[in-house]
Amino acid sequence: MNFEQNLEEKGEKSGFEKSSMPKHKQLIKMLTFRVVPAYYKEIEKVAEHKKMSVSKLIRSYIKEGMKRDNELTNQEDKDFRVE
């Protein structure tokens, strides 16, 4: 119970508010992450096999996941560019 109360207090103090806006419209910033070299090589192999860039492959995976989780409507799906 104390843990939940602390989370609520921290959320209020830091100004985090839950938005009703869809996630794909909230995330307008660049996403950067690190991948160990062995995983990156495997991602490159898949991208080469599909004849696309690593960046495009990752964006397509993100879009597929958002569609699977019902985060995108049909119109938002069209607006979400992978190219």
C-alpha positions in Angstrom: 0.0 0.0 0.0 2.8 2.4 0.9 4.5 1.7 -2.5 1.3 2.6 -4.4 0.9 5.8 -2.4 4.6 6.8 -3.1 4.0 6.3 -6.8 1.0 8.5 -6.8 2.8 11.2 -4.9 5.8 11.1 -7.2 3.5 11.2 -10.2 1.8 14.3 -8.8 5.0 16.0 -7.9 6.7 15.4 -11.3 3.7 16.6 -13.2 3.0 13.4 -15.1 -0.6 13.3 -16.3 -2.3 10.5 -18.1 -3.3 11.7 -21.6 -6.3 10.7 -23.5 -4.3 11.3 -26.7 -3.3 8.1 -28.6 0.2 6.9 -27.9 1.4 7.3 -31.5 0.6 11.0 -31.4 2.2 11.5 -28.0 5.6 10.1 -29.1 6.9 12.8 -31.4 10.5 12.6 -30.2 13.3 10.5 -31.6 13.6 7.0 -30.1 17.1 5.8 -29.4 18.1 2.4 -27.9 21.2 0.2 -27.7 21.4 -3.3 -29.1 24.2 -5.8 -28.4 26.3 -6.4 -31.6 25.1 -10.0 -32.0 21.4 -8.9 -32.0 22.1 -6.1 -34.4 23.7 -8.6 -36.8 20.6 -10.7 -36.7 18.4 -7.6 -37.3 20.6 -6.7 -40.2 20.2 -10.2 -41.7 16.4 -10.0 -41.5 16.5 -6.5 -43.1 18.7 -7.7 -45.9 16.4 -10.7 -46.5 13.4 -8.4 -46.7 15.4 -5.9 -48.8 14.8 -2.9 -46.5 16.9 -0.8 -44.1 17.2 -1.7 -40.4 15.4 1.5 -39.5 12.5 0.7 -41.7 12.3 -2.8 -40.4 12.2 -1.6 -36.8 9.5 1.0 -37.6 7.4 -1.6 -39.3 7.7 -3.9 -36.2 6.6 -1.0 -34.0 3.7 -0.3 -36.3 2.6 -3.9 -36.3 2.8 -4.1 -32.5 0.7 -0.9 -32.2 -1.9 -2.4 -34.6 -1.9 -5.7 -32.7 -2.5 -3.8 -29.4 -5.3 -1.7 -31.0 -3.5 1.5 -30.5 -4.1 2.6 -34.2 -7.4 3.2 -35.9 -7.6 2.9 -39.7 -7.0 6.6 -40.2 -4.1 6.6 -37.8 -2.7 3.5 -39.5 -2.6 5.5 -42.8 -0.9 8.5 -41.1 1.8 6.3 -39.5 4.5 6.3 -42.1 7.1 3.6 -42.2 9.1 4.7 -45.3 
